[in-house]
Amino acid sequence: MAGATGTERTDEAGAEQRTRSLGLTLLAGTIAVLVLLPLSWLFIAAGQVGLSNAADLLFRSRTATVVVNSFLMTGTITAVSVLLAVPMAYLTVRTDLPFRRFFTVALALPLVVPSYLGAFAFVSAFSPRGEFQTLLAPLGIESIPSIYGFQGAAFIITLYTYPYVFITTRAALKSLDTTLVDAARTLEHTRWEAFKRVTWPQIRPAVAAGALLVALYALSDFGTPQIMRYDVFTRVIYVEFNSFGQGQNMAALLSLQLVAVTAFILAVESRVRGGARIDTEGGYASGDEASVHLGRWRWVAAAACALVAGVALVVPLAILGLWAVRGSTSAVNYSVDLVGMSLNSIGVSVAAALVAALAGLPVAYLAARRDSWLTNLFERATYVGYAVPGVVLGLALVFLGSQYGGALYRQGLIAFPLLVFAYVVRFLPQAVGSTRAGFLQVSPALPEAARTLGRSPLSTFRSVTLPLVAPGLLAGAALVFLTTMKELPATLLLRPPGFDTLVTGIWRAQRSFEFGKAAVPAILLLVVSAVSMLIILKAEGYDVE
């Protein structure tokens, strides 16, 4: 009788587990479908262009110019970022570079500066009649090379995206098994040969991952090419969308081309990364030991690192300080708007971070606990939104809202939820990746032990699993908060009427050449972003030694 009761309990537990698993799978699948939903607009709107108009658009010379410009800019930025970041990561991990801790932080900090804000500062400093030109005028120098165009856009985006490669490469170098390098050295390989044959294959996946983030950012950036007056996909799409006639449909067709280019970049990255991976399971030698002595080159290397970090940080901070001083009078009347913009920015970013963290939980749990094609499909689907530029996503949601939102959209009642939804679609992978890593660090035996002690599944998750994954969950939410604070194109397109944020305030002030009004919100944005990065580093236990 007791055996039969035990069997019934086992059957009930199995049925309960299958029901729970099915519910989680359905929930994760629903989230994946919602993330992909905005892309349906691209196909609907592009289908209304007509074959003749589509052919004219695809084969006109300007389209070819935009494609070449986009590939050229993205390729240049990615290549230069790798060439800058990998040596600097190597210097801060594997050598006796002076002030390694300081340079680790200083070289990572440009990530908190939005590239369009850097573009504002560099244009103010180095454009004709800019601050730098004004300083040189008494010396008889009447003109300096133009910062506008390809060179300016590529330089500035590189300056504020190379930290993606720096951080990922540095993490890989810190977990590198240095005994392999030592073995290569004992076989009389030169230091360069040891790097090429041993170190590079191990850090290549991390470099590729960082390079992918740089390439996707460069391809999807709207503000910097707009300020630098350089025609790439995002700038032309925005212009088409605001034109008369079939502007929206043309913008959709161009967006499809942009998504195709994005898919091409993802494929290239997958091929470059190959099947290699970084083994993260124990047995490391100390990868952060300063085993390479630079000798007399120590201070040369330090000067190079100081130059990169200095240009990236000092120029915008100096220009913002100058703007703040000159615009102090107008800033007094601006203070009321400033409070409202700050509250709006923080409020919408907190909402996006909370929703992304909650939406990412089931996807991350399944990705960590179930190794199947379906869970992998759900997880990869969440990355599609990250690969789609903000301007494209904004256009898609404007279309879907106007077509199917009815009176709720016309009266602006769903504008705020649409804005939060756009942020979640864009940045959900950041929450999923961080939370998934947290689940992977929790042994399945722990919740199972709690279940054998009579805890319910919900109680087990709340009291055992959730506290253990909380650091990863918090880090993912903080990362979503940070990127939402800086996001510009989707905010411009989807914000409710009268809903200004710090980034829209900066953008509006720059467009009207009221730089004094842009200074204070820009400084506030940098401070909040820097605090967010500190939370991320602390939550992930990131060691800057």
C-alpha positions in Angstrom: 0.0 0.0 0.0 2.9 2.3 1.0 4.6 1.4 -2.3 1.5 2.3 -4.3 1.3 5.6 -2.5 4.9 6.3 -3.2 4.4 5.5 -6.9 1.4 7.9 -7.0 3.4 10.6 -5.4 6.2 10.1 -7.9 3.7 10.2 -10.8 2.1 13.4 -9.4 5.5 15.0 -9.0 6.4 14.0 -12.6 3.1 15.4 -13.9 3.6 18.6 -12.0 7.2 19.0 -13.3 6.0 18.4 -16.9 3.2 21.0 -16.5 5.7 23.5 -15.1 8.1 22.8 -17.9 5.4 23.2 -20.5 4.3 26.5 -18.9 7.8 27.9 -18.9 8.3 26.8 -22.5 5.1 28.5 -23.6 6.0 31.6 -21.7 9.5 31.8 -23.3 8.0 31.1 -26.7 5.5 34.0 -26.2 8.3 36.3 -25.3 10.3 35.3 -28.4 7.3 35.9 -30.6 6.7 39.3 -29.1 10.3 40.3 -29.7 10.0 39.3 -33.4 6.6 40.9 -33.9 7.8 44.4 -34.8 9.8 43.1 -37.7 6.6 42.1 -39.4 6.1 45.7 -40.3 9.2 45.7 -42.5 7.7 43.0 -44.7 4.2 44.6 -44.8 5.3 48.1 -45.6 8.1 47.0 -48.0 5.5 44.9 -49.9 3.5 48.1 -50.6 6.3 49.8 -52.5 5.8 47.9 -55.7 8.3 46.1 -57.9 9.0 49.1 -60.1 9.6 51.5 -57.2 11.6 48.8 -55.3 13.9 48.3 -58.3 14.4 52.0 -58.7 15.3 52.3 -55.0 17.6 49.2 -54.9 19.5 50.1 -58.1 19.8 53.9 -57.8 23.3 55.3 -57.3 22.5 56.7 -53.9 21.5 53.3 -52.5 24.8 51.9 -53.8 26.6 54.8 -52.1 24.8 54.2 -48.8 25.7 50.5 -48.9 29.4 51.2 -49.6 29.5 53.9 -46.9 27.9 51.6 -44.3 30.2 48.7 -45.0 33.2 51.0 -45.1 32.4 52.7 -41.9 31.4 49.5 -40.0 34.5 47.6 -41.3 36.9 50.5 -40.4 35.5 51.0 -36.9 35.5 47.3 -36.1 39.1 46.8 -37.4 40.5 49.8 -35.7 38.7 48.9 -32.4 40.3 45.5 -32.5 43.7 46.9 -33.3 43.4 49.4 -30.4 41.7 47.3 -27.8 43.5 43.9 -28.0 47.0 45.5 -27.3 45.6 47.6 -24.5 43.9 44.6 -22.9 47.2 42.7 -23.2 49.1 45.5 -21.6 46.7 45.8 -18.6 46.7 42.1 -18.0 49.9 40.5 -19.0 52.6 43.2 -18.6 54.1 45.3 -15.9 52.4 48.5 -17.3 52.6 51.3 -14.7 49.2 52.2 -13.1 47.5 49.1 -14.5 44.4 49.5 -12.3 44.0 53.1 -13.2 44.3 52.4 -16.9 41.9 49.5 -16.7 39.2 51.8 -15.4 40.1 54.7 -17.6 40.2 52.7 -20.8 36.8 51.1 -20.1 35.1 54.4 -19.1 34.5 55.8 -22.6 31.7 53.2 -22.8 29.5 55.3 -20.7 29.7 58.3 -23.1 27.1 58.1 -25.9 28.8 58.4 -29.2 26.5 61.3 -30.3 27.5 63.2 -27.2 31.1 62.7 -28.2 30.2 63.9 -31.7 28.7 67.1 -30.2 31.9 67.7 -28.2 34.3 67.0 -31.1 32.3 69.2 -33.5 32.3 72.0 -31.0 36.1 71.7 -30.5 37.4 70.9 -34.0 34.9 72.2 -36.5 35.6 75.4 -38.5 35.3 78.3 -36.0 35.3 75.7 -33.2 37.2 76.1 -29.8 40.4 74.6 -31.1 40.3 76.7 -34.3 39.7 79.8 -32.2 42.8 79.0 -30.1 45.0 78.6 -33.2 43.8 81.7 -35.0 46.2 84.1 -33.2 49.1 81.9 -34.4 48.1 82.5 -38.0 46.4 79.0 -38.6 43.2 79.9 -40.3 41.9 76.4 -41.0 42.2 72.8 -39.8 41.2 69.5 -41.5 37.4 69.0 -41.5 36.1 66.7 -38.9 32.8 66.1 -40.8 32.2 63.1 -43.1 33.7 59.6 -43.0 36.8 60.3 -41.0 35.0 62.1 -38.2 32.2 59.5 -37.9 34.6 56.6 -37.9 37.0 58.2 -35.4 34.3 59.1 -32.9 32.4 55.9 -33.0 35.6 54.0 -32.6 36.6 56.1 -29.6 33.4 55.2 -27.8 32.9 51.5 -28.8 36.4 50.0 -28.6 35.8 49.3 -24.8 33.5 46.4 -25.9 36.5 44.6 -27.3 38.8 45.8 -24.5 36.5 44.4 -21.8 35.8 41.0 -23.4 39.4 40.5 -24.4 40.6 41.4 -21.0 38.3 38.9 -19.4 39.6 36.2 -21.7 43.2 37.1 -21.0 42.6 36.9 -17.2 41.2 33.4 -17.6 44.0 32.3 -20.0 45.9 29.2 -19.1 49.4 30.7 -19.0 51.1 27.3 -18.6 50.6 26.8 -22.3 52.3 30.1 -23.1 55.2 29.1 -20.8 55.4 25.7 -22.6 55.6 27.5 -25.9 58.4 29.7 -24.6 60.4 26.7 -23.3 60.2 25.4 -26.9 62.1 28.5 -28.0 59.1 30.2 -29.6 59.5 34.0 -29.6 57.0 36.0 -27.6 55.2 36.9 -30.8 55.1 33.3 -32.0 53.7 32.2 -28.6 51.0 34.9 -28.8 50.1 33.9 -32.3 50.0 30.1 -31.8 48.8 29.9 -28.2 47.2 33.1 -26.9 45.3 34.3 -29.9 43.4 31.0 -30.5 42.2 31.1 -26.9 41.1 34.8 -26.9 39.7 34.8 -30.4 36.1 34.1 -29.4 36.2 36.9 -26.9 37.6 39.3 -29.5 35.0 38.2 -32.0 32.2 38.8 -29.4 33.4 42.3 -28.7 33.9 43.0 -32.4 30.4 41.9 -33.1 29.0 44.4 -30.5 31.2 47.1 -32.1 30.0 46.3 -35.6 26.3 46.2 -34.6 26.6 49.5 -32.8 28.4 51.1 -35.7 25.8 49.9 -38.2 22.9 50.9 -36.0 24.2 54.3 -34.8 22.1 57.2 -35.9 23.2 60.2 -34.0 26.9 60.3 -34.9 26.4 59.9 -38.7 23.7 62.6 -38.6 25.9 65.0 -36.7 28.9 64.2 -39.0 26.7 64.5 -42.1 27.7 61.1 -43.4 25.1 59.1 -45.3 24.7 55.6 -44.0 21.6 53.4 -43.7 20.2 54.9 -40.5 20.5 58.5 -41.6 18.9 57.8 -45.0 16.1 55.7 -43.4 15.3 58.6 -41.1 15.2 61.1 -44.0 13.0 58.8 -46.1 10.6 58.3 -43.2 10.1 62.0 -42.8 9.7 62.7 -46.5 6.3 62.9 -48.3 4.6 60.2 -50.4 5.8 56.6 -49.9 8.5 57.7 -47.5 7.5 55.2 -44.8 7.4 52.3 -47.3 10.7 53.3 -48.8 12.1 53.5 -45.3 10.9 49.9 -44.6 12.5 48.7 -47.8 15.8 50.3 -46.8 15.4 48.8 -43.3 15.1 45.3 -44.8 18.4 45.9 -46.6 19.9 47.0 -43.3 18.6 43.9 -41.6 20.1 41.8 -44.4 23.5 43.5 -43.8 23.1 42.8 -40.1 22.5 39.2 -40.8 25.6 39.1 -42.9 27.7 40.5 -40.1 26.2 37.9 -37.7 27.2 35.2 -40.1 30.7 36.5 -40.5 31.1 36.7 -36.8 29.9 33.2 -36.3 32.4 32.0 -39.0 35.3 33.9 -37.4 34.5 32.6 -34.0 34.1 29.1 -35.3 33.7 26.3 -32.9 36.3 27.6 -30.6 35.4 28.5 -27.0 37.0 29.6 -23.8 37.1 26.9 -21.2 35.9 28.5 -18.0 36.1 25.5 -15.7 38.9 25.6 -13.3 42.5 24.6 -13.7 43.7 28.1 -14.6 47.1 29.3 -14.2 47.1 32.9 -13.0 46.3 34.7 -16.2 46.7 38.2 -14.7 50.3 37.8 -13.6 52.5 40.5 -15.0 54.7 37.9 -16.8 55.9 40.2 -19.6 58.3 42.9 -18.6 58.3 45.9 -20.9 61.6 47.4 -19.8 62.1 50.8 -21.2 58.9 50.5 -23.2 56.8 50.7 -20.0 56.3 54.5 -20.1 55.8 54.5 -23.9 53.0 52.0 -23.4 51.6 54.1 -20.6 51.7 57.2 -22.7 49.8 55.4 -25.5 47.1 54.2 -23.1 46.9 57.7 -21.6 46.5 59.3 -25.0 43.5 57.1 -26.0 41.7 57.5 -22.7 42.6 61.2 -22.5 41.2 62.0 -26.0 38.0 60.0 -25.3 37.3 61.5 -21.9 39.0 64.9 -21.6 37.6 66.4 -24.8 33.9 65.8 -24.0 34.3 66.7 -20.3 36.2 69.9 -21.2 33.6 71.0 -23.8 30.7 70.1 -21.5 32.3 72.2 -18.7 32.8 75.1 -21.1 29.2 74.8 -22.2 28.0 74.7 -18.6 29.9 77.9 -17.7 28.8 79.8 -20.8 25.2 78.6 -20.5 24.9 79.1 -16.8 22.4 82.0 -17.3 20.1 80.1 -19.5 20.5 77.0 -17.4 18.7 78.8 -14.5 15.5 79.0 -16.5 16.2 75.5 -17.8 16.3 73.9 -14.3 12.6 73.0 -14.2 12.8 71.2 -17.6 16.0 69.5 -16.3 14.3 68.0 -13.3 11.5 66.7 -15.5 13.9 65.3 -18.1 15.9 63.6 -15.4 12.9 62.0 -13.8 11.6 60.9 -17.2 14.9 59.3 -18.2 15.3 57.5 -14.9 11.6 56.4 -14.8 11.5 55.0 -18.3 14.9 53.3 -17.8 13.9 51.7 -14.5 10.6 50.5 -16.2 12.6 49.0 -19.1 15.1 47.4 -16.8 12.4 45.8 -14.6 10.4 44.5 -17.6 13.5 43.2 -19.3 14.7 41.4 -16.2 11.3 39.7 -15.7 10.9 38.8 -19.4 14.5 37.5 -19.5 14.0 35.1 -16.5 12.1 32.2 -18.2 14.2 32.5 -21.4 17.4 32.5 -19.3 16.3 29.6 -17.1 15.4 27.4 -20.0 18.6 28.3 -21.9 20.6 27.3 -18.8 18.7 24.2 -17.8 17.3 22.7 -21.1 19.7 21.9 -24.0 17.3 21.6 -26.9 16.9 23.2 -30.3 13.7 24.9 -29.1 15.2 26.6 -26.1 18.2 27.6 -28.3 15.8 29.1 -30.8 14.0 31.1 -28.2 17.2 32.4 -26.8 18.6 33.4 -30.2 15.3 35.1 -31.1 15.8 37.5 -28.3 19.1 38.7 -30.0 17.2 39.7 -33.2 16.0 42.9 -31.5 19.5 43.9 -30.4 20.7 43.5 -34.0 17.9 45.8 -35.4 18.8 49.5 -35.2 16.8 51.7 -32.9 15.5 53.8 -35.8 14.2 50.7 -37.6 12.5 49.4 -34.4 11.0 52.8 -33.8 9.6 53.0 -37.3 8.1 49.5 -36.9 6.3 50.3 -33.7 5.0 53.6 -35.0 3.5 51.7 -37.9 2.0 49.0 -35.8 0.7 51.5 -33.3 -1.0 53.7 -35.9 -2.4 50.7 -37.8 -3.7 48.6 -34.9 -3.6 50.9 -31.9 -6.8 52.7 -32.8 -8.0 55.5 -30.4 -5.5 54.4 -27.7 -2.6 55.2 -30.0 -4.2 58.4 -31.4 -4.8 59.7 -27.9 -1.3 58.8 -26.8 -2.4 56.3 -24.1 -0.2 53.5 -25.3 2.8 55.7 -26.3 4.7 55.1 -23.0 4.1 51.3 -23.0 5.3 51.2 -26.7 8.4 53.1 -25.7 9.2 50.7 -22.9 8.5 47.8 -25.2 11.0 49.1 -27.7 13.7 49.3 -25.1 12.9 45.8 -23.9 13.1 44.4 -27.5 16.4 46.2 -28.1 18.2 45.3 -24.9 16.6 42.0 -23.7 19.7 40.0 -24.7 21.7 41.9 -22.1 19.3 40.7 -19.4 19.0 37.2 -20.8 22.8 36.7 -21.1 23.6 38.0 -17.6 20.8 36.0 -15.9 21.6 32.8 -17.8 25.2 33.1 -16.5 23.7 33.3 -13.0 21.6 30.2 -13.5 24.6 28.3 -14.8 26.5 29.0 -11.5 23.7 27.4 -9.4 23.9 23.7 -8.9 20.6 21.9 -9.7 21.2 19.8 -6.6 20.4 22.8 -4.3 16.7 23.4 -5.4 16.2 19.7 -5.5 17.4 19.4 -1.9 14.9 22.1 -0.9 12.1 20.2 -2.7 12.9 17.0 -0.8 12.4 19.0 2.4 8.8 19.8 1.4 9.2 23.2 -0.2 6.9 24.1 -3.1 8.4 24.9 -6.5 7.6 28.6 -6.0 9.0 28.7 -2.5 12.1 26.9 -3.6 12.7 29.3 -6.4 12.1 32.3 -4.1 14.2 31.2 -1.2 17.0 29.2 -2.8 17.4 29.9 -6.6 16.5 33.6 -6.7 19.1 34.8 -4.1 21.8 32.9 -5.9 21.0 34.3 -9.4 20.3 37.8 -8.0 23.7 39.3 -8.8 23.4 38.2 -12.5 19.8 39.4 -12.6 20.8 42.8 -11.1 23.7 43.2 -13.4 21.5 42.5 -16.5 18.9 45.0 -15.3 21.6 47.6 -14.6 23.0 47.1 -18.1 19.6 47.5 -19.6 19.2 50.7 -17.5 22.5 52.0 -18.7 21.8 51.5 -22.4 18.2 52.7 -22.1 19.5 56.0 -20.6 21.7 56.5 -23.7 19.3 55.3 -26.4 18.3 58.1 -28.9 16.6 57.1 -32.2 13.7 55.0 -30.8 13.2 57.6 -28.1 12.9 60.3 -30.7 10.3 58.3 -32.7 8.2 56.8 -29.9 8.2 59.2 -27.0 4.8 60.5 -26.0 4.1 64.2 -26.8 5.8 66.4 -24.3 7.8 63.5 -22.8 11.4 64.8 -22.9 14.3 62.8 -21.6 18.0 63.8 -21.0 19.0 62.5 -24.5 16.1 64.2 -26.3 17.0 67.4 -24.4 20.6 67.1 -25.5 19.6 66.4 -29.0 17.1 69.3 -29.1 19.6 71.8 -27.7 22.3 70.7 -30.2 19.9 71.0 -33.1 19.0 74.6 -32.0 22.7 75.4 -31.3 21.9 76.1 -27.6 25.0 74.2 -26.3 24.7 75.7 -22.9 21.4 73.9 -22.4 22.9 70.6 -23.5 25.8 70.7 -21.0 24.0 70.0 -17.7 21.7 67.2 -19.0 24.8 65.7 -20.7 26.8 65.8 -17.4 23.9 64.3 -15.5 23.6 61.5 -18.1 27.3 60.7 -17.8 27.1 60.6 -14.0 24.1 58.3 -13.9 25.7 56.1 -16.6 29.0 55.9 -14.6 27.0 54.8 -11.5 25.2 52.2 -13.5 28.6 50.8 -14.7 29.9 50.6 -11.2 26.8 48.6 -10.2 27.4 46.3 -13.2 31.0 45.7 -12.3 30.3 45.2 -8.6 27.4 42.8 -9.3 29.5 40.7 -11.7 32.4 40.7 -9.3 34.6 42.2 -12.0 38.2 42.6 -10.9 40.0 45.5 -12.3 43.4 44.5 -10.8 
